[in-house]
Amino acid sequence: MNKNNRILKFTIGENDKRNVRKFLVQHKFSSSQLHNLKNKGGLIFVNHKQRHFDFKLKTGDEILVILNSEEPSDLIAPMSGPVDVIYEDSYILVVNKPPGIASLPAKAKSGKTMANLVKGYLLAKKENTTIHLVTRLDRNTSGLMVFAKTSYAHSLLDQILHSEDFQKFYLAMTYGQVKPESGLIDLPIGIDPNAFYMRNIDYQKGKPSRTIYETVENFPDASLLKLKLLTGRTHQIRVHLSAIGHPIIGDDMYSGKVDARINRQALHCYRLNIVHPVTKKLLNLRAPLPSDMVMLKSVLRGEKNG
């Protein structure tokens, strides 16, 4: 593991907890993180002296936490292939996933997925190859995916995943002109009783699900929408847009038809706004529209080169 991302430094403030364990919990260490820190080789120093969890702290004390090293699982094999890196530091890796590739293997060691490619990428850089997938995308959805480089960074990102500190934006091309042109879709989503791999609107057992949409461009019989996820349900955007009568072009699962103009759902995660969980800086990350959606947009506009 990269030593830089294993070292965390803190200075005790007036409002901080006065016990090492309580201080670490205050700073978002999970119970499993504390367990690993204690039992798997982590170290804690206060003012350059090694200390234990029950050590008493005072204002101005400096804490140095050295996280335990991680042993990567062999359930995901490293594989070589292109990885389009949008952002990377010692804690986070954000990649632009192309359509047609899954996020994770459906079964152990089966097929090439983004997890396999990222593991190969990290291995080539001689970094820790433990896979910490923070966000995933459907196989035929393209765009930004987030991986954490340590279990601690993963824990921090999970805690902000559905907050304003972690905002996910998508572009979708839908059948028909959506009216009104902007709004909130607030419909509960559950598992389709007729097909376990699909989702539907379920007012009895569904989980609360909210999507904000805004029309970017109208075409003669289609719309380009910008969408913001307020919750993170499986197939959320696809189900919500289908529910309001405007399924995504190319989404044969929820539209019920195959579209010759594009061979997958026209859905792309184009932007992430993330407050970095360690540095606290705002990351405004973008991924360009992939070529098949650029071509589809040209066709919908009626341009000759479409």
WORAVEN-V988004 format. One record per residue. RES is the residue in three letters. D_CENTER is the distance of its C-alpha to the mean C-alpha in Angstrom with 1 decimal. Layout:
res:RES d_center:D_CENTER
res:RES d_center:D_CENTER
//
This chain:
res:MET d_center:21.9
res:ASN d_center:22.0
res:LYS d_center:24.4
res:ASN d_center:23.0
res:ASN d_center:19.7
res:ARG d_center:21.8
res:ILE d_center:24.0
res:LEU d_center:23.3
res:LYS d_center:26.1
res:PHE d_center:27.0
res:THR d_center:30.2
res:ILE d_center:31.5
res:GLY d_center:32.0
res:GLU d_center:34.5
res:ASN d_center:32.1
res:ASP d_center:30.4
res:LYS d_center:31.2
res:ARG d_center:34.2
res:ASN d_center:33.3
res:VAL d_center:30.9
res:ARG d_center:29.2
res:LYS d_center:28.9
res:PHE d_center:27.7
res:LEU d_center:24.9
res:VAL d_center:23.8
res:GLN d_center:24.1
res:HIS d_center:21.7
res:LYS d_center:19.0
res:PHE d_center:20.1
res:SER d_center:19.6
res:SER d_center:22.6
res:SER d_center:21.3
res:GLN d_center:20.7
res:LEU d_center:24.3
res:HIS d_center:25.6
res:ASN d_center:24.2
res:LEU d_center:25.5
res:LYS d_center:28.9
res:ASN d_center:29.4
res:LYS d_center:27.6
res:GLY d_center:29.0
res:GLY d_center:27.3
res:LEU d_center:29.7
res:ILE d_center:30.4
res:PHE d_center:32.8
res:VAL d_center:34.3
res:ASN d_center:36.5
res:HIS d_center:36.5
res:LYS d_center:37.8
res:GLN d_center:35.9
res:ARG d_center:35.5
res:HIS d_center:34.4
res:PHE d_center:32.3
res:ASP d_center:35.3
res:PHE d_center:36.4
res:LYS d_center:37.4
res:LEU d_center:35.9
res:LYS d_center:37.4
res:THR d_center:36.4
res:GLY d_center:35.9
res:ASP d_center:35.1
res:GLU d_center:32.7
res:ILE d_center:30.3
res:LEU d_center:28.9
res:VAL d_center:26.4
res:ILE d_center:26.0
res:LEU d_center:23.3
res:ASN d_center:24.3
res:SER d_center:23.6
res:GLU d_center:21.3
res:GLU d_center:22.6
res:PRO d_center:20.2
res:SER d_center:20.5
res:ASP d_center:22.4
res:LEU d_center:20.8
res:ILE d_center:18.5
res:ALA d_center:20.9
res:PRO d_center:20.3
res:MET d_center:21.0
res:SER d_center:22.0
res:GLY d_center:20.7
res:PRO d_center:19.3
res:VAL d_center:15.9
res:ASP d_center:15.3
res:VAL d_center:14.1
res:ILE d_center:13.2
res:TYR d_center:13.0
res:GLU d_center:14.0
res:ASP d_center:15.9
res:SER d_center:17.1
res:TYR d_center:14.0
res:ILE d_center:10.8
res:LEU d_center:10.4
res:VAL d_center:8.5
res:VAL d_center:10.0
res:ASN d_center:11.2
res:LYS d_center:11.3
res:PRO d_center:14.8
res:PRO d_center:15.8
res:GLY d_center:17.6
res:ILE d_center:15.6
res:ALA d_center:13.7
res:SER d_center:10.4
res:LEU d_center:12.6
res:PRO d_center:16.4
res:ALA d_center:17.9
res:LYS d_center:20.6
res:ALA d_center:21.2
res:LYS d_center:22.0
res:SER d_center:21.9
res:GLY d_center:21.1
res:LYS d_center:19.0
res:THR d_center:15.3
res:MET d_center:12.5
res:ALA d_center:12.6
res:ASN d_center:16.4
res:LEU d_center:16.3
res:VAL d_center:14.1
res:LYS d_center:16.5
res:GLY d_center:19.4
res:TYR d_center:18.2
res:LEU d_center:18.0
res:LEU d_center:21.3
res:ALA d_center:23.0
res:LYS d_center:22.2
res:LYS d_center:23.7
res:GLU d_center:20.7
res:ASN d_center:19.5
res:THR d_center:17.9
res:THR d_center:16.4
res:ILE d_center:13.0
res:HIS d_center:10.4
res:LEU d_center:7.2
res:VAL d_center:4.5
res:THR d_center:2.2
res:ARG d_center:5.4
res:LEU d_center:7.9
res:ASP d_center:11.6
res:ARG d_center:14.1
res:ASN d_center:15.6
res:THR d_center:12.8
res:SER d_center:12.3
res:GLY d_center:10.2
res:LEU d_center:7.4
res:MET d_center:5.0
res:VAL d_center:4.4
res:PHE d_center:7.2
res:ALA d_center:9.6
res:LYS d_center:13.2
res:THR d_center:14.9
res:SER d_center:14.8
res:TYR d_center:15.7
res:ALA d_center:12.8
res:HIS d_center:10.5
res:SER d_center:12.7
res:LEU d_center:12.7
res:LEU d_center:8.9
res:ASP d_center:9.2
res:GLN d_center:12.2
res:ILE d_center:10.9
res:LEU d_center:7.7
res:HIS d_center:10.1
res:SER d_center:12.5
res:GLU d_center:13.8
res:ASP d_center:12.5
res:PHE d_center:8.9
res:GLN d_center:9.7
res:LYS d_center:8.1
res:PHE d_center:11.1
res:TYR d_center:12.3
res:LEU d_center:15.7
res:ALA d_center:17.7
res:MET d_center:21.4
res:THR d_center:23.2
res:TYR d_center:26.7
res:GLY d_center:29.1
res:GLN d_center:29.2
res:VAL d_center:27.2
res:LYS d_center:29.4
res:PRO d_center:29.0
res:GLU d_center:27.0
res:SER d_center:24.5
res:GLY d_center:23.6
res:LEU d_center:21.6
res:ILE d_center:21.1
res:ASP d_center:21.4
res:LEU d_center:22.0
res:PRO d_center:21.2
res:ILE d_center:19.5
res:GLY d_center:20.9
res:ILE d_center:21.5
res:ASP d_center:24.1
res:PRO d_center:27.3
res:ASN d_center:28.5
res:ALA d_center:25.5
res:PHE d_center:23.0
res:TYR d_center:20.3
res:MET d_center:20.5
res:ARG d_center:19.9
res:ASN d_center:22.3
res:ILE d_center:23.4
res:ASP d_center:25.0
res:TYR d_center:26.9
res:GLN d_center:28.2
res:LYS d_center:25.4
res:GLY d_center:22.2
res:LYS d_center:19.5
res:PRO d_center:19.3
res:SER d_center:17.0
res:ARG d_center:17.0
res:THR d_center:16.1
res:ILE d_center:17.8
res:TYR d_center:19.2
res:GLU d_center:21.5
res:THR d_center:23.7
res:VAL d_center:23.5
res:GLU d_center:26.3
res:ASN d_center:28.8
res:PHE d_center:30.3
res:PRO d_center:33.5
res:ASP d_center:31.7
res:ALA d_center:28.0
res:SER d_center:25.5
res:LEU d_center:22.6
res:LEU d_center:20.2
res:LYS d_center:17.5
res:LEU d_center:15.3
res:LYS d_center:13.3
res:LEU d_center:11.5
res:LEU d_center:13.1
res:THR d_center:12.1
res:GLY d_center:9.7
res:ARG d_center:12.3
res:THR d_center:12.6
res:HIS d_center:14.0
res:GLN d_center:14.1
res:ILE d_center:14.8
res:ARG d_center:17.1
res:VAL d_center:19.0
res:HIS d_center:19.4
res:LEU d_center:20.8
res:SER d_center:23.0
res:ALA d_center:24.2
res:ILE d_center:25.5
res:GLY d_center:27.3
res:HIS d_center:25.2
res:PRO d_center:23.1
res:ILE d_center:21.0
res:ILE d_center:23.4
res:GLY d_center:23.2
res:ASP d_center:21.4
res:ASP d_center:24.4
res:MET d_center:22.9
res:TYR d_center:22.9
res:SER d_center:25.5
res:GLY d_center:27.9
res:LYS d_center:28.9
res:VAL d_center:28.3
res:ASP d_center:28.2
res:ALA d_center:29.9
res:ARG d_center:28.3
res:ILE d_center:24.8
res:ASN d_center:23.9
res:ARG d_center:20.5
res:GLN d_center:18.9
res:ALA d_center:18.8
res:LEU d_center:15.2
res:HIS d_center:13.0
res:CYS d_center:9.8
res:TYR d_center:12.0
res:ARG d_center:11.0
res:LEU d_center:8.8
res:ASN d_center:11.0
res:ILE d_center:10.2
res:VAL d_center:13.1
res:HIS d_center:13.1
res:PRO d_center:13.7
res:VAL d_center:16.6
res:THR d_center:18.3
res:LYS d_center:17.5
res:LYS d_center:17.5
res:LEU d_center:15.6
res:LEU d_center:13.4
res:ASN d_center:13.8
res:LEU d_center:12.1
res:ARG d_center:13.2
res:ALA d_center:13.5
res:PRO d_center:17.0
res:LEU d_center:17.8
res:PRO d_center:18.5
res:SER d_center:22.2
res:ASP d_center:22.5
res:MET d_center:21.3
res:VAL d_center:23.5
res:MET d_center:26.3
res:LEU d_center:25.7
res:LYS d_center:25.8
res:SER d_center:29.1
res:VAL d_center:30.5
res:LEU d_center:29.7
res:ARG d_center:31.5
res:GLY d_center:34.4
res:GLU d_center:34.5
res:LYS d_center:36.8
res:ASN d_center:34.5
res:GLY d_center:32.1
//
